[in-house]
Each structure stands twice: as C-alpha cells, then as structure tokens.
Amino acid sequence: MSLVGLVSGVARRVATPAALAGAAFVAAKAMAAFTSPDAKADSARSMTKPLYETHKPSTTLQKTFIAAGSALMGFGDPTDGSHIAALGDATSNGFFGKMREQMISDPTGRRILKERPQISFTPEQWEALASLPEGSFGHAYYNQMKRNGISWSTRPPVRFVDNEEDAYMLLRYRQCHDFYHTILDLDISVVEELAIKVFEWRQTGLPVGLIASMFGPLRLPPHEKARFFSHYLPWAMQCGSQAKPIISVYWEEMLERSVDEVRKEMRVWLLPERNSVTRAENYTAVAH
C-alpha cells in the first residue's frame, strides 16, 4: 500500500466528525487574527516586520494552528480554495530547497526569478486566447477555464512564508495551477484535483500536495476512491517524478504553441483512464 493510502486509511478510522468539528473550531479562532482584513501585527504575534506587501509574520506555533485549521476546514468545505492556500503558506517554510534548485539550475527558471512575472490578463488579452488555433496551448487553457467556470484572477496571495523569494516561488506555483490542469487535461472534480496535488508534490516537494492527497480521498464515494487509488494516484506519482520541473516553465510564452508539443517538451503523458470515464462520473466537484 502507498504512503498516501496508508495514512488515508488511518485518518478515516480516527477522525470522527465531532473531533474534526471541535479541532476546526479551535484552529479557526487561531486563524481569524491572520485572515481578517483588519488583522494587524502586534507584539504578541509579530517576530519581524513584514518582509513583503502581503506578509503576516507569525511564530511556528501560530503556523501550526493555521495549518491544522485550514486542513480541517478544507476537509469540511473543499469548495473554498482559501483553506488550501493557507495550508500551503503555513506548511511550506523550510521546504523550498527543491524548487529553488530547479529554478537556479535552469536558464528559464533563473529568468523567472529575476523578472518575477505574475499571471494576469486584460479582458482583451483573455478573449484573444479564444481566437488562437484549435490545438494550441492557449486555446486549450481558455476552454478549460471556461468549461469549469473558473478565473485566473482568484488565486489568494501568499501571507505566512517568511522569505520574500520563497513567497514569490509559492505565488508563482499557485498562479500557474490552472496551467497544470491544461497540460494534464484534468478538470476540477475532487479525484482530478487530488491527482494534480500528488503530481505537484512529486514536482515541488511542498507538503501541501501530500497532505491534501492523504486526507482528500476520505470525502470520495467508494467507486471514486477506488478509481483514485488504482488509476490516478500511480499515474500522478510517476508522471510527476519524470516530468520537467513545472516551476521553471514560462507558461505565458507557451500560449501560441501546440499543446501536444508542450506536453512532449514537458515529458508528461495523459492519464489513459480518462478516456474510459466520462467527466460526469467524477461528480464530486470542487470550485477553485
């Protein structure tokens, strides 16, 4: 049995609804001081001055409460992407070595670190993607976003990472998440989101993907859970391990290229099982 499967099985037996609700309430109170728009640093919680515009300094203990609260609240309401974002913020400190090495060892990665691009489209630029040739990466990206009713502009800022460059790497990874959906041809059902989280974990080493893939399957109906562990999980583990580092890709420069060529260059292959399962069967959907 895989590590993900083992931990999911244990959690299913010990995480009763009452325990989850109680822990979530306590952790949510701890998170409130950080997530409120009116939150301010004070002597009780501030270790340093903010290191970047959206930074909220916090202690290790406070990050632990934030991580616990966001994980439990995300389990209870997977439609709220802010919980996964907070979990990623609170658990990523100390785990950026793999991403940094990938970026500094690659010319494009170094250019991204220097130029600090952020994903953004004007209305005209966005609609222009629809006019790109069929089979282009940009056209596939536009269709995927339209089909799932999601927007590139909804990614939360990074708040609890205590290094400015690390915070940018996490923001870049977060903003490019929808490009990963396109390149892997996966939609936003829970099964597909979990597969992408496993892929991202194998790529980046960030704990949030591993945590999500361990506890996310607990919410799945039996037939979707079986399909995740038998098809999606092995594929995501192998594809994520063998693909080119996603953090070092300048996705904005790929939009006019053939999506198949980009996949080949990225060394990714599509999940064969997706061809035998209608999208409606992955009905446990989540919203970004």
Salt bridges, closest charged atoms under 4 A:
ASP80 OD2 - HIS83 NE2 3.51
ASP89 OD1 - ARG174 NH2 2.65
GLU115 OE1 - ARG111 NH1 3.72
GLU134 OE1 - HIS139 NE2 3.79
ASP162 OD1 - HIS55 NE2 2.81
ASP162 OD2 - LYS63 NZ 2.66
GLU164 OE2 - ARG116 NH1 2.58
GLU165 OE1 - ARG100 NE 3.22
ASP166 OD1 - ARG100 NH2 2.12
ASP178 OD1 - ARG155 NH2 3.09
ASP178 OD1 - HIS288 NE2 3.35
ASP185 OD2 - ARG274 NE 2.88
ASP185 OD1 - ARG279 NH2 3.62
ASP187 OD1 - ARG147 NH2 2.74
ASP187 OD2 - ARG279 NH1 2.87
GLU193 OE1 - HIS177 NE2 3.25
GLU193 OE2 - HIS181 NE2 3.15
GLU193 OE2 - HIS288 NE2 3.00
GLU200 OE2 - HIS177 ND1 2.67
GLU200 OE1 - LYS197 NZ 3.52
GLU252 OE2 - ARG172 NH1 2.77
GLU253 OE1 - ARG111 NH2 2.98
ASP260 OD1 - ARG263 NH1 3.44
GLU265 OE2 - LYS244 NZ 3.91
GLU265 OE1 - ARG257 NH2 2.83
GLU273 OE2 - ARG227 NE 3.52
